[in-house]
Amino acid sequence: MPEIRSLHRAVLAVLGVLLLTLTTLVAGAGSAQAALPTPVSTATAKSYLAALTVEDETHDDTYDRTLFPHWITISGTCNTRETVLKRDGSNVVTNSACASVSGSWASAYDNVTTTNSSSFDIDHLVPLAEAWRSGAWAWTTEQRKAFANDLTRPQLIAVSASSNRSKGDQDPANWLPQASYRCIYARAWVQVKYYYDLTVDSAEQSALTGLLDAC
């Protein structure tokens, strides 16, 4: 009957609107976050590592963190730090200033979890000082800014403040995350260094070779 068919179409339309609204709300709550950039494969990382220039680090005494402008505006009111926190967390809710007001985070470096975003740091996987000593001393400010805010490569990650402090500016020859994350860490490290044409020292190369062989 025409009346029944019309009612059926109306009900379907209402259900469609409700479904669309629910999907939008869920996405806004942060349960559909973008994934952390996946590093290259082990085989690719090995080929990248073989292509990197091996030489001693230099220019350590001229490093200054302010030479790497970071936490720039990414979109609207969101800077790099806030963007990574939203990306790496679960069920993240942000306010109008893009600050995370709720959610949960797990640190891949040491398995620490939190619901307080202020207790987590955004780590530069290849530290800024390490990059400087490996060739970034010769870059322009714009190149250093791109490196310090890179959301495309696996260079930025939300981790516990304690693990970030423990790591400091050390390379894989002197500091590593928990065992379960070391393969990903090594692949990401090599990918970033390769993309930015940074050098590795001999101890760093040896450590990365061992890590990739164990993947």
C-alpha positions in Angstrom: 0.0 0.0 0.0 1.3 3.5 -0.8 0.8 4.8 2.8 2.9 1.9 4.2 5.6 2.3 1.6 5.8 6.0 2.4 6.0 5.3 6.1 8.7 2.7 5.5 10.8 5.2 3.5 10.4 7.8 6.3 11.5 5.3 9.0 14.6 4.3 6.9 15.5 8.0 6.4 15.3 8.7 10.1 17.4 5.7 10.9 20.0 6.8 8.3 20.2 10.2 10.0 20.6 8.7 13.4 23.3 6.4 12.2 25.2 9.2 10.6 24.9 11.3 13.8 26.1 8.4 15.9 29.1 7.8 13.6 30.0 11.5 13.7 29.9 11.6 17.5 32.0 8.5 17.9 34.6 9.8 15.5 34.6 13.1 17.4 35.2 11.3 20.7 38.5 10.0 19.4 37.7 6.3 19.0 38.6 6.4 15.3 42.1 7.9 15.6 44.6 8.0 12.8 47.2 5.3 13.1 50.8 5.9 14.1 52.9 5.9 10.8 54.0 2.4 10.2 57.8 2.1 9.7 59.2 0.4 6.6 59.7 -3.3 6.6 62.8 -5.0 8.1 64.1 -5.8 4.6 63.7 -2.2 3.5 65.2 -0.9 6.7 68.3 -3.1 6.2 68.7 -1.7 2.7 68.3 1.8 4.0 70.9 1.2 6.7 73.4 -0.1 4.2 73.0 3.1 2.2 73.6 5.5 5.2 76.9 7.2 5.5 78.9 6.0 8.5 80.9 8.7 10.2 81.6 10.2 13.6 79.1 12.8 14.9 80.2 16.5 14.9 79.1 20.0 16.0 77.9 18.8 19.4 79.0 22.0 21.0 76.9 24.2 18.7 73.5 22.4 19.3 70.6 24.5 20.5 67.1 23.1 20.7 65.6 26.5 19.6 67.2 25.9 16.2 64.4 23.3 15.6 61.1 25.3 15.8 58.6 22.7 17.0 55.0 22.3 18.1 53.8 24.5 15.2 50.1 24.9 14.3 48.9 21.9 12.3 45.2 22.6 11.9 42.9 25.2 13.5 43.9 25.4 17.2 45.9 22.2 17.2 49.7 22.2 17.3 52.0 19.2 16.7 52.0 18.0 20.3 48.2 18.1 20.5 47.8 16.4 17.2 50.1 13.5 18.2 48.3 13.1 21.6 45.0 12.8 19.8 46.4 10.4 17.2 48.2 8.1 19.7 45.5 8.0 22.4 42.2 6.1 22.7 38.8 7.8 23.1 40.5 11.2 23.2 38.3 14.2 23.7 39.6 17.7 23.1 38.3 21.1 24.0 38.0 24.2 21.8 41.7 24.9 22.3 42.6 21.3 21.1 43.8 20.3 24.6 43.1 16.7 25.5 40.6 16.7 28.4 40.1 12.9 28.5 41.3 9.7 27.0 43.9 7.1 27.6 47.5 6.6 26.4 49.9 3.7 26.4 53.7 4.2 26.1 55.3 1.9 23.6 58.7 2.5 25.2 57.9 1.1 28.7 54.2 0.0 28.7 53.2 2.8 31.1 49.5 3.8 30.8 47.8 7.0 31.8 44.6 8.9 31.5 46.4 12.2 32.1 47.9 13.5 28.9 50.2 16.0 30.7 52.1 13.0 32.1 53.2 12.0 28.6 55.8 13.6 26.3 55.9 13.7 22.6 59.2 12.1 21.7 61.3 12.8 18.6 62.2 9.2 17.9 65.5 10.5 16.3 66.3 13.2 18.9 66.8 16.7 17.7 70.4 16.8 19.2 71.2 13.5 17.5 69.9 14.8 14.2 72.1 17.9 14.7 75.2 15.9 15.3 74.3 13.7 12.3 74.0 16.4 9.7 71.2 18.7 10.6 73.7 21.4 11.7 74.0 22.2 7.9 70.2 22.4 7.4 68.1 25.6 7.0 65.7 26.5 9.7 62.8 25.4 7.5 64.3 22.0 7.1 64.8 21.7 10.9 61.2 22.8 11.5 59.9 20.1 9.1 62.0 17.5 10.9 60.8 18.6 14.3 57.1 18.4 13.3 57.1 15.5 11.0 53.8 13.7 11.2 54.3 11.6 8.0 57.4 9.6 9.0 57.4 7.5 12.3 59.3 10.3 14.0 56.9 11.6 16.7 55.3 9.4 19.3 53.5 10.0 22.7 55.4 8.2 25.4 55.7 8.4 29.2 57.7 11.3 30.4 60.0 9.0 32.4 61.0 7.0 29.4 61.5 10.1 27.3 63.8 11.5 30.1 65.7 8.2 30.3 66.3 8.2 26.6 67.4 11.8 26.3 69.3 12.3 23.1 70.9 8.8 23.0 70.9 6.6 19.9 70.2 2.8 19.8 73.8 2.0 20.8 73.1 3.5 24.3 69.4 3.4 24.8 66.5 1.1 23.7 62.8 0.8 24.6 61.3 -2.4 26.0 62.2 -5.5 24.1 58.8 -5.9 22.4 59.1 -2.5 20.7 62.8 -2.7 19.6 62.2 -4.0 16.1 59.7 -1.3 15.3 62.0 1.3 16.9 65.0 0.2 14.8 63.0 0.2 11.6 61.6 3.7 12.4 65.0 5.0 13.3 66.6 3.9 10.1 63.7 5.2 8.0 63.9 8.7 9.5 67.6 8.8 9.2 67.5 7.6 5.6 64.7 10.0 4.6 66.6 13.0 6.0 70.0 11.8 4.7 71.5 11.8 8.2 74.6 9.9 9.1 75.2 7.1 11.6 78.2 6.5 13.7 79.8 3.0 13.8 78.4 2.0 17.2 74.9 3.1 16.1 75.2 1.2 12.9 76.3 -2.0 14.7 73.4 -1.7 17.2 70.9 -1.2 14.4 72.2 -4.1 12.4 71.8 -6.4 15.4 68.3 -5.1 16.1 67.2 -5.6 12.5 68.7 -9.1 12.3 66.7 -10.0 15.4 63.4 -8.7 14.0 
